Amino acid sequence: MQGEFYKSRKKRVLAGVLAGLASKFHYNVSLLRVLFVVFCFTNPFISLLLYTILASILPFKEDKEQEKMDPSHGLKEAERPKESSWFW
C-alpha cells in the first residue's frame, strides 16, 4: 500500500480521511486536524467539498488489507471454494 491513499477506521473522528492521510505521510493526526480546521475557516466551501469528495472516493485501509489477505477476493460466488457443512 505504498502509493495508495485510504481512510482509517481506527483513529477516525468523522470519515477517517485525515487519519488516513496522516498515516500515509507519517504526520501527527492532531496536527493535521488543527490545520484542517484552520483551512476550513479560511476556505470553508473548498475544504468541505474536498473532504466530502475524499470521504466518498477513498477506501478504508482495513478493507484493502482484508482484500490482500483474502485469497478468494475477486472470484465469483460459483468459483469460491465451498465451506464444509459440518457445524462442529
Residue frames as a rotation matrix with the C-alpha (Angstrom) as fourth column:
MET 1
0.575 0.818 0.000 0.00
0.818 -0.575 0.000 0.00
0.000 0.000 -1.000 0.00
GLN 2
-0.357 -0.861 -0.362 2.91
0.822 -0.474 0.317 2.25
-0.444 -0.185 0.877 -0.71
GLY 3
-0.980 -0.126 0.156 1.34
0.193 -0.801 0.566 4.56
0.054 0.585 0.809 -3.29
GLU 4
-0.283 0.957 0.067 -2.31
0.594 0.121 0.795 4.32
0.753 0.265 -0.603 -2.31
PHE 5
-0.781 0.193 0.593 -4.44
-0.509 -0.748 -0.426 6.75
0.361 -0.635 0.683 -0.36
TYR 6
-0.330 0.683 -0.652 -7.02
0.493 0.714 0.498 5.43
0.805 -0.157 -0.572 2.08
LYS 7
0.226 0.466 0.855 -9.21
-0.653 -0.579 0.488 6.24
0.722 -0.669 0.174 5.07
SER 8
-0.794 -0.505 -0.339 -8.67
-0.056 0.616 -0.786 4.82
0.605 -0.605 -0.518 8.53
ARG 9
0.292 0.936 -0.195 -11.32
0.096 0.174 0.980 3.33
0.952 -0.304 -0.039 10.81
LYS 10
0.045 -0.338 -0.940 -9.12
0.897 0.428 -0.111 3.19
0.440 -0.838 0.323 13.90
LYS 11
-0.621 -0.408 -0.669 -8.35
0.693 -0.684 -0.226 6.87
-0.366 -0.604 0.708 14.50
ARG 12
-0.570 0.413 0.710 -11.25
0.504 -0.508 0.699 8.47
0.649 0.756 0.082 12.72
VAL 13
-0.839 0.426 -0.339 -13.49
0.053 -0.555 -0.830 11.22
-0.542 -0.714 0.443 14.02
LEU 14
0.036 0.865 -0.501 -15.83
-0.763 -0.300 -0.572 11.71
-0.645 0.403 0.649 11.05
ALA 15
0.887 0.324 -0.329 -14.96
-0.461 0.584 -0.668 9.66
-0.025 0.745 0.667 7.98
GLY 16
0.630 -0.704 0.329 -11.31
0.318 0.620 0.717 8.86
-0.709 -0.347 0.615 8.65
VAL 17
0.849 -0.300 0.434 -9.89
0.378 -0.228 -0.897 10.90
0.369 0.926 -0.081 5.78
LEU 18
0.582 -0.649 0.489 -7.49
-0.667 -0.726 -0.169 12.95
0.465 -0.228 -0.856 7.89
ALA 19
0.490 -0.393 0.778 -6.41
-0.544 0.559 0.626 9.90
-0.681 -0.730 0.060 9.90
GLY 20
0.741 -0.184 0.646 -5.63
0.519 0.768 -0.375 8.04
-0.427 0.613 0.665 6.69
LEU 21
0.765 -0.475 0.434 -3.68
0.101 -0.577 -0.810 10.96
0.636 0.664 -0.394 5.24
ALA 22
0.537 -0.573 0.619 -1.75
-0.843 -0.401 0.359 11.38
0.043 -0.715 -0.698 8.50
SER 23
0.563 -0.303 0.769 -0.87
-0.105 0.897 0.430 7.69
-0.820 -0.323 0.473 8.46
LYS 24
0.836 -0.201 0.510 0.20
0.548 0.315 -0.775 7.82
-0.005 0.928 0.374 4.81
PHE 25
0.507 -0.630 0.588 2.51
0.055 -0.657 -0.752 10.82
0.860 0.414 -0.298 5.22
HIS 26
-0.041 -0.515 -0.856 3.62
0.872 0.401 -0.282 9.97
0.489 -0.758 0.432 8.80
TYR 27
-0.503 -0.009 0.864 2.13
-0.215 -0.967 -0.135 13.15
0.837 -0.253 0.485 10.31
ASN 28
-0.951 0.275 -0.141 0.56
0.186 0.145 -0.972 13.65
-0.247 -0.950 -0.189 13.69
VAL 29
-0.376 0.886 0.271 -3.23
0.842 0.204 0.500 13.24
0.388 0.416 -0.823 13.36
SER 30
0.301 0.504 -0.809 -3.98
0.830 -0.557 -0.038 16.03
-0.470 -0.660 -0.586 15.82
LEU 31
-0.481 -0.557 -0.678 -1.76
0.109 -0.804 0.584 18.47
-0.870 0.207 0.447 13.96
LEU 32
-0.942 0.154 0.298 -3.41
0.312 0.074 0.947 17.62
0.124 0.985 -0.118 10.66
ARG 33
-0.037 0.991 -0.132 -6.87
0.979 0.063 0.195 18.12
0.201 -0.122 -0.972 12.21
VAL 34
0.144 0.018 -0.989 -5.90
0.523 -0.850 0.061 21.53
-0.840 -0.527 -0.132 13.58
LEU 35
-0.811 -0.495 -0.313 -4.53
-0.019 -0.512 0.859 22.56
-0.585 0.702 0.406 10.19
PHE 36
-0.694 0.626 0.355 -7.74
0.632 0.295 0.717 21.36
0.344 0.722 -0.600 8.52
VAL 37
0.243 0.787 -0.567 -9.87
0.935 -0.346 -0.081 23.42
-0.260 -0.510 -0.820 10.93
VAL 38
-0.215 -0.402 -0.890 -7.78
0.125 -0.915 0.383 26.49
-0.968 -0.029 0.247 10.12
PHE 39
-0.985 -0.133 0.106 -8.20
0.107 -0.002 0.994 25.71
-0.132 0.991 0.017 6.41
CYS 40
-0.288 0.954 0.087 -11.97
0.942 0.266 0.207 25.40
0.174 0.141 -0.975 6.98
PHE 41
0.279 0.376 -0.884 -12.09
0.616 -0.776 -0.136 28.90
-0.737 -0.507 -0.448 8.44
THR 42
-0.471 -0.529 -0.706 -10.12
-0.186 -0.722 0.666 30.39
-0.862 0.445 0.241 5.56
ASN 43
-0.692 0.248 -0.678 -11.81
-0.692 0.039 0.721 28.43
0.205 0.968 0.145 2.71
PRO 44
-0.382 0.550 0.743 -14.97
-0.558 0.504 -0.659 26.77
-0.736 -0.667 0.114 4.01
PHE 45
0.634 0.709 -0.308 -16.52
-0.669 0.303 -0.679 25.74
-0.388 0.636 0.666 0.70
ILE 46
0.261 -0.619 -0.741 -13.36
-0.744 0.360 -0.563 24.29
0.615 0.698 -0.366 -0.83
SER 47
-0.705 -0.613 0.357 -12.29
-0.692 0.483 -0.536 22.44
0.156 -0.625 -0.765 2.31
LEU 48
-0.203 0.707 0.678 -15.67
-0.528 0.504 -0.684 20.83
-0.825 -0.496 0.271 2.94
LEU 49
0.722 0.411 -0.557 -16.07
-0.679 0.268 -0.683 19.94
-0.132 0.872 0.472 -0.73
LEU 50
-0.077 -0.856 -0.512 -12.60
-0.761 0.382 -0.524 18.37
0.644 0.349 -0.681 -0.81
TYR 51
-0.738 -0.165 0.655 -13.25
-0.623 0.539 -0.567 16.42
-0.259 -0.826 -0.500 2.41
THR 52
0.238 0.925 0.295 -16.61
-0.586 0.379 -0.716 15.17
-0.774 -0.003 0.633 1.12
ILE 53
0.624 -0.070 -0.778 -15.11
-0.729 0.306 -0.613 14.03
0.281 0.950 0.140 -2.18
LEU 54
-0.455 -0.873 -0.174 -12.24
-0.696 0.471 -0.542 12.24
0.555 -0.125 -0.822 -0.45
ALA 55
-0.543 0.310 0.780 -14.60
-0.632 0.462 -0.623 10.61
-0.553 -0.831 -0.055 2.05
SER 56
0.548 0.835 0.058 -16.74
-0.564 0.419 -0.712 9.21
-0.618 0.357 0.700 -0.76
ILE 57
0.639 -0.338 -0.691 -13.88
-0.637 0.270 -0.722 8.06
0.431 0.902 -0.043 -3.00
LEU 58
-0.346 -0.933 0.098 -11.19
-0.828 0.255 -0.500 6.69
0.442 -0.254 -0.860 -0.68
PRO 59
0.394 0.420 -0.817 -11.42
0.000 0.889 0.457 3.08
0.919 -0.181 0.350 0.51
PHE 60
0.825 -0.117 0.553 -10.77
-0.563 -0.090 0.821 2.06
-0.047 -0.989 -0.140 4.11
LYS 61
-0.161 -0.979 -0.125 -7.28
-0.948 0.189 -0.256 0.80
0.274 0.078 -0.959 4.88
GLU 62
-0.422 0.042 0.905 -8.68
-0.569 0.766 -0.300 -2.19
-0.706 -0.642 -0.300 6.75
ASP 63
0.689 0.708 0.153 -10.76
-0.266 0.444 -0.856 -3.20
-0.674 0.549 0.494 3.72
LYS 64
0.584 -0.557 -0.590 -7.70
-0.731 -0.046 -0.681 -3.02
0.352 0.829 -0.434 1.46
GLU 65
-0.492 -0.778 0.391 -5.72
-0.870 0.450 -0.200 -5.19
-0.020 -0.439 -0.898 3.89
GLN 66
-0.002 0.591 0.807 -8.59
-0.387 0.743 -0.545 -7.69
-0.922 -0.314 0.227 4.03
GLU 67
0.867 0.315 -0.385 -8.63
-0.453 0.178 -0.874 -7.91
-0.207 0.932 0.297 0.23
LYS 68
0.076 -0.926 -0.370 -4.91
-0.890 0.104 -0.443 -8.69
0.449 0.363 -0.817 0.20
MET 69
-0.664 -0.363 0.653 -5.29
-0.689 0.636 -0.347 -11.42
-0.289 -0.681 -0.673 2.81
ASP 70
0.237 0.850 0.470 -8.47
-0.400 0.526 -0.751 -12.98
-0.885 -0.010 0.465 1.33
PRO 71
-0.751 -0.624 0.215 -7.40
-0.082 0.411 0.908 -15.48
-0.655 0.664 -0.360 -1.35
SER 72
-0.385 0.678 0.626 -10.91
0.879 0.476 0.024 -15.73
-0.282 0.560 -0.779 -2.78
HIS 73
0.006 0.370 -0.929 -11.31
0.079 -0.926 -0.369 -11.98
-0.997 -0.071 -0.035 -3.32
GLY 74
-0.381 -0.091 -0.920 -12.47
-0.785 -0.494 0.374 -11.17
-0.489 0.864 0.117 -6.80
LEU 75
-0.997 0.073 -0.008 -13.82
0.059 0.865 0.499 -14.62
0.043 0.497 -0.867 -7.51
LYS 76
-0.301 0.954 -0.012 -17.43
-0.670 -0.202 0.714 -15.10
0.679 0.223 0.700 -8.43
GLU 77
0.080 0.413 0.907 -19.65
-0.965 0.259 -0.033 -16.89
-0.249 -0.873 0.420 -5.96
ALA 78
0.944 0.311 -0.111 -19.62
-0.330 0.896 -0.298 -20.10
0.007 0.318 0.948 -8.03
GLU 79
0.415 -0.869 -0.269 -15.80
-0.077 0.261 -0.962 -20.09
0.907 0.420 0.041 -8.18
ARG 80
-0.019 -0.419 0.908 -15.26
-0.931 -0.323 -0.169 -19.70
0.364 -0.848 -0.384 -4.43
PRO 81
-0.765 -0.293 -0.574 -14.30
-0.108 0.936 -0.334 -22.79
0.635 -0.194 -0.748 -2.50
LYS 82
0.319 0.946 -0.052 -17.24
-0.211 0.125 0.969 -24.38
0.924 -0.298 0.240 -0.74
GLU 83
-0.447 -0.410 0.795 -17.13
-0.851 -0.079 -0.519 -24.48
0.275 -0.909 -0.314 3.01
SER 84
-0.887 0.059 -0.458 -17.75
0.142 0.979 -0.148 -27.66
0.440 -0.196 -0.877 4.88
SER 85
0.011 0.976 0.219 -21.28
-0.309 -0.205 0.928 -28.34
0.951 -0.078 0.300 6.09
TRP 86
-0.155 -0.125 -0.980 -20.01
0.793 0.575 -0.199 -29.60
0.589 -0.808 0.010 9.44
PHE 87
0.523 0.435 0.733 -21.29
-0.044 -0.845 0.533 -27.48
0.851 -0.311 -0.423 12.26
TRP 88
0.949 -0.259 0.181 -18.87
-0.179 0.032 0.983 -28.67
-0.261 -0.965 -0.016 14.97
